[in-house]
C-alpha cells in the first residue's frame, strides 16, 4: 500500500512538472499537438490541395503571407498545418489518412511558406458541427524553422457565417492575427486572403512585443467599427461607420491627438485626397479627431471651413467626443490621444500597416503609398460572393 501511494505521488509530481513545462513553451499548452507530425511529408510545398477540392461542395482557397513579428517582413520556410471538417461537419476518416491522426479527419495538410512568405491551401469549405455549437472553422498551427514545438493560432472562421456573434468575435485571442476569413468570389471558387503574423499574441514568444507601438491595435488584428460625426465629406452630417460602409477594399484612418498641428493636418489632407483620387473606389480616407472639452459645433465649423478652402471632395473630416468614447465605440480601436497622429491602413477590415507620429514629408507620403501598394494582394479586384 505504501508503495502504491509513493508511486501515485511520484506520478502526480511528474504530471505537475510536465504541465509546468508546457505552460512555459512558446504558445503555452497545446493539446494533441503531436498529431501534426503524423503523416507529415519530408518535402512540403508552399501550396497544398486536399481531396475535398475534388469532391462536391464549395471550393475554397485560403492564401496569404506569413510575416515576421514586425508585420512587414515575409517569413520563409514556416510550416503551417491545418485540418477541418467535411461538408457535413464531421472529421471524417479515409483510407489515405494516417490513422494516428484520425481525430483530425482526412481534410488536413501542410504548407511551407516560400521565399516571399506566401502559402496557399486548396480545399472544400467546411461545415459547422452538426450540433451547431460553433461556426465552421479551420484549425491552424505553426512550426517555425528551428523551433522544437508548434503553437496553435486562432481558428480560421468565416466572416459570413450567420452564427458568428459579436461576443464570439470579441472573445478571439488574435493569436497570429485575426482569425476571421473574409470571402471573395471568382467563378465557382471562394477565396480568402489571410496573412499570419508570427508571435502576435502568442504567450512566451521571445521576439514579440506586448504592442508593436503604443497607439492602435496591432497589424494583423481587425479594426473595429465606430461611428464618428462627419463634419465634411461624402457622408456629411451623418454618423456613418467608415468600416461598415467602406470596409471591402483599403482604407486609411488618420487619427489626430489632443494637440493638433493644423499645418501638418493640411499637408496630410492634401496627400490623402490625392491618393484617394488616384485609387478611386479602392481607397477611402478618413480624418478623425477628438473634440475633447471644446464645443463640438465649433470644431465642426472649423472642419467645414477647411474642407471648403481645400476643395476636398473625397476625404472625410470627422470627429468623436474622445478616443475613449463608448457611445461611438471608438475606444475599441485603442488610439492614444497623446500622440500627434496614428495612421492605420486596413484592407477588408484587417490592419495591414500602421504609422505613429509620422510627420508629413515626401518620404512619409512615399512610405504610406508604398504600404498601400504592398498590401493590395493578388485578389484585390474581386468582390464578395452572392448569397
N, C-alpha and C positions, 0 to 999 in steps of 0.2 A: 504494500500500500504506500509506504513512504517513497519507494522508487517511482511509482506511478505519479505521485504528487510532484516529485522532483522533476520528472520529465515534462509534466504539464506546465510547471513554472518556467522551465527552460524553453519550451515551445512558445509560451506566451511572450517571454522576453525576446526571442528571435523574431516573433511577429511584430512586436513594437519597434524593434530595431529596423526591420525591413520597411515598415510604414514610414519611419523617420527618414530613411534613406530616400524613399520615393518622394516624400514631400520636399526634399532638397534638390531633386532633379530639376533640370530645366523643363518647365511646363507643369511640374508637380505630378501627383499620382495620375497614371494613365491605365485604366482597366483594359485588359485584353490587348495591350499594345503589341504583344508578340505575334498576334495574328497577321500583322502587316507583313511579316517576313515569310509566311508560308506560301510557297508558290512564286515568290519574287524572282523574276528573271535576272540572269547575270548582267545582261545588257538592257538598259532601259532607255527608250527614246523619249523625245520631248512631246510626242503625240501618241495617244493610245485609243483604241477602239474596242468597246465591249461587244459581246454577242447581242446585246439589246439593240444596238444600232441596226441590226439586220432583221429585227423582229417587228411585229405590229406594235404600234404605239408612236408617240410623238418623238421624232428625232431631236436630239439635244446636243449642242456643242457648248462646253464650258471652256473658255480660253482667256488668257491674260498674261501678266508678267509677274514673276516673283521678284520682289525688290528687297534690298538690304534695309537695315533699320532706319536709314535716312529717308526712306520713301521715294528715292530718286534713282539710285544706282541699281542696275539689274544684278540679280544673284544667280549665277550659273551653277549647274550640277547639283541642284537641290531636288531631292526626291519627294514627290507628292503622292501619297497613297490615298485611294478613295474607295468607297463602297456605298451601295444604296439599294433600296427595294426595287421590285419589279413593278409592272403596270397595275398589279393588283394589291400592292402594298406589302408584299412578303419578301423576305430574304431567301429566295428560292435556291434550291440545290441544283446541281448539274453535273453531268459525267466529267466535264472538264475541270471541275473545281477540286482543288486540294482539300480533302475532307477535314483536315485540321482547322481550316478556316470556314467550315460550313456555317458557322454562326453569322458570318458576314454576307453569305449568299454569293452567287456566281457573278453578279454585276459589280465587279471590283477590278482594280488595276493600278498601275503605277505610271507616272511620267517623271522625267528628269528635265529640269529647265535647261534650255540651250544657252549659248554664249550671251544672248540678249535677254536671258531670264524668262523666255517665253515657254508656255506649255499649252496643250490642247487635249481635251477629253471629248471623245465622240461616244455617245451612249443614247439610251432611251430615257425620256423624262420619267422619274419615279412617281409612284402614287403614295398617298398618305397611308398610314397603318389602317387596316380595316376598322379598328375601333374609333378612328377619327380623333384620337387623343393628341396627335401632333401634326403639324403641317408636313407635307412631303419635303424630304431633305436628302442631302448627300453628306456623308461623313468624310472629312479630310484630315490627314495628319501629315506632318512634315519631318523629314530626316535630313538635317543639314550635313554638308561634307565634313567628314571627320568627327561627327557627333556620335556619342555612344548610344544615345536613346532618342527616339522620336518624341514629338509632342503634338497634341491634337489642336485643331483650330475650331472656331465656331462652325457648327453645321451650316452648309450652304442651303438657304431656304429661299423659296421663290416669292418675289415681291407681289405677284398677282394671285397668291393663294388667299382665298376668302377667309380662312380661319386663322390667318396670321394677324393677331390683335396688336394694338398699341402696347399692351402690357408685355407681350412676347418680344416685341422689338426693343422695348426699354430694358428687358431682362438679359439681352445678349451681352456677352462679355467682350465682344470685338477682338477675340484672340486672332491675331494676324490681320486685323481689319474687320470691317463689317461683313457678316456672313450673308447679307441679302443679295440674291441674284436678281438682276433686272433684265427681263427678257426682251430681245429684239427678234425680228422675224425675217427670214429670207426663203421664199418659196415654201417648202414644207418642213423647213428646219428652224427650230428655235435656237437662238444664240445668246449666251450670257458672257459678257466681258467682265472678268473678275481678277483684280490684282490682289496679291498677297504681300504683306509687309512682315518680314522676318522679325521675330522677337516682340512685335507690338502686343502689349497687354499679356505677355507670356511670363508667368512667375519665374523668378530665379534666372531670367535671361541676362547674361553678363554684359551684353553690348547695348541693351535697351535703356533708354532714359525714361524717367517717370512721365515726362512730357517732352515732345520734340521741341516745343517752345512754350512759353508761359501764357499764351493767349490763343483761344480757339481749340477746337477738337483736333485730334491727330490726323495727319494724312493717312488715308486708308479707312477712316471712320466716316459715317454718314453725317451730313449737315442736317440739322433739324429744321422743320417748318417753323415759321414765325410770321407774325402779321404786323409789319410796320405801317405807319401812315405815309402815303405817297403825296408829298407836297408838290412834286413836279415829275412829269414823265407820262408814259402811255396809260398808266393806271391812276392818274392824278385824282386826289380826293377820296381814294378808297384805302382799305387796309388789306389789299391783295397780298397773299403769300408768294414771294418770289419762287420758292421751291415747288410749291404745289402747281403753279400756273406755268412755270418755265423750266421745270426740272429735267426735261428729257435730254437736252444737249449739254452745252457748257454754260457756266455762269461764273461771274465774279462778284463777290460780296466785299465791298470796300468799306470796312468799319473805321470810323474816326473816333478817337478817345475824347476825354473830357476837356482837353485843351486844344481845340482845332487850330491848325495853321492854315488860314484861308488861301494864302498864296500857293502852298503845297496842294491844297484841295483842288484849286482851279487847274493846276498843272495835271493832276491825275485825271480830272474830269475830261480834259481835252484828249488825253490818251485813251481813256475808256470809250469815249464817244467815237473816236477814230477806229478803234478795234471792233466795236460793235457794228459800225457801218460796213467795214470790210468783211466781217464774218457773217453778216446778215442774220438770218433766223437761228443760226447755230450758236449764238452767244447772247446772253443777257447780262447787263452790268448794273449794279446797284450801289449807291452811296447810302450808308446808314450811320446816323449819328444820334447820340442820346440828347434829349432836350434838358435833362437834369432839372435844376431848380428854376430854369428860365420859363417864361410864359411860352408854351408851345406855339401859339399863334404867331409870335414874333419870329421864331425860328422858321416857321413855315413860310412867312412872308419873305424872309431873307433868302430862303432856298428858291422861292418863286423868282425873285429878282435875279439870282444867279442863273437860273435856268433860262430866263428870257434874255439876259445880257449875253450869255454864251451861246444862245440859239441851240440848246441841247434838245435833240429830238429822240434820242434812243435811251440814254442813261436815266435811270430813275433816281430821284433825290428823295430820300425817305428818313423818317425819324422813329425812334422809340423813346419812351419815358426815361429808361436807363437800360444798361446791358444786364441788369439783374431783374428786370421787369418780368413778372409772371403772367400777367394778362396777355401780353403779346407772345409769350413763350420764347422770347429772345434769350432768356437766361440759359436755356438748354445748350446753346452754342458756346458757352463758356468764354465769352470775349472779355478781356481785361481792359477797362477804360483808361488805365494808367499809361498804356502805350499810345503813341501818336497815331498809329494805324495798324490794322490787321487785315491783310488782303488774302481772301480764301478763294481758290479756284476749285469748282466742283464739276463733275460730269455724271449725269444720271444720279444726282443727289449724293454722290460719293466724293469726299475731299481728295483731290489729286495733287494739289500743291498749295503752299501757304508761304506768305512773307510777313514779317513783323518789322515795324518801324522802318519801312522802306521809303527813303527819300526820293522824290521824283528826279529822274535824270535819264539821259539817253540809254545808259547801261541798264537802269532799273526797268525801263519800258521794254528794252530788248529781252530781258530775263523773263518778264511776265508773258510777253508774246511767245517766247520760245517754250515756256511751260504749257501754254495753250496748244501749241503745235504738237508738242511731245505727247500730250495726254489725250489726243483725239481718238486714237485707236483705229483698228482696221475696219470696224463695222459702224463707224460714226454716222454714216448716211442712212442706216436702216431705221425703220420705225418699229413700234411695239406691235405685238400680234393682235389680230382682231378677235374679239370674244363674242 
